[in-house]
């Protein structure tokens, strides 16, 4: 009898192992495909999946539960994968935002789609909160909390729910803790408000320059640093804009936020890249950056001839919207 019970337990264990999938299946179709393969990527993970002539694909893979990227080499989509899933994906190569999930695992992936849609909405933009008066701010926070609570979580993986709800709570905490400071800054740097000033900053030509020295002209300000890759990327575009508007009623001012030990690097870069306009070194004077609440660079600001703010976060030189803005102002 004991041997019979032992055999039954062994058989039960074998059946249990067969029913517990240690992998997941992924299949689907990519419309308008111009590639013969897809890749599923994560840190220290890559899986290449062949795409048939009709755009269909199917494969299995073993993963650590988490967020992955699906790409055709040009477009990207976010996936949540876990072993045991049998996920079907339909996507259009001309628009990876047009993606549809079916099968086991679809609920978690649709949950991510809702999170992505939220991240692109005005509700995800901190500035849209900080510009509000307190009563309206509180109402907006309650709207956000209610929206998050009402998103369906049925059959969504608890790992994913915990991660996204943690992100939501951090975002709400950030808004609440920073409201007073950021609201005051948004009022002080709103369109039409007198611009915060910079005073007596060292000019590359050896003089000093203040914002008041430039009254009577539009002033386009680039807040940058020599160590900042995106800042340096904008330099050729800025030079072209300066050349186009060199005889117009506008001054181009670049304010370096480099530390004092980078002073020579600042001068050398201006010379090596042939940078024009008014080149200023802020050094330890952080007052202008703090007044505009600048926490990332490059940052571009446009001020009118009276010293009032036109746009506290103006388009970059590489953005065609900058020329449209200039034209709309008759510069």
Secondary structure, 3 states (H helix, E strand, C coil): CHHHHHHHHHHHHHHHHHHCCCCEEEEEEEECCCCCEEEEEECCEEEEEECCCCCEEEEEECCCCEEEEEECCCCEEEEEECCCCEEEEEEECCEEEEEEEEEECHHHHHHHHHHHHHHCCHHHCHHHHHCCCHHHHHHHHHHHHHHHHHCCCCCCCHHHHHHHHHHHHHHHHHHHHHHHHHHHHHHHCCCCCECCCCCCEEECCCCEECHHHHCCCEEEEEEECCCCHHHHHHHHHHHHHHHHCCCCCEEEEEEECCCHHHHHHHHHHHHHCCCCCEEEECCCCCHHHHHCCCCCCCEEEEECCCCEEEECCCCCCCCHHHHHHHHHCCC
